[in-house]
Amino acid sequence: MRILITGACGFVGHHLAAHLLDTIANVEIHGTTLPGVPYEKQSNVTYHELDLKSESLADALIADLRPDNIYHLAAQAFVP
């Protein structure tokens, strides 16, 4: 099973990836991260730097990966 998590380096995305890796046999996790933003890599997760505002680049990634499931967790949070 191939899964794409947008915002995989965020708080929820990081925990979701770990949970999926622990609970699904033979899972392949791909995650997006915003270009130029530092992030901590998890083992067994393939990262793709992608600005989701680019529809053509997002379409190309999805067409290339052909994921079975997509979890959309990418967002810009503002916590004052």
Beta strands, then each sheet from edge to edge (+ up, - down):
strand 1: 2-6
strand 2: 28-33
strand 3: 45-49
strand 4: 69-72
sheet 1: 3+ 2+ 1+ 4+
end
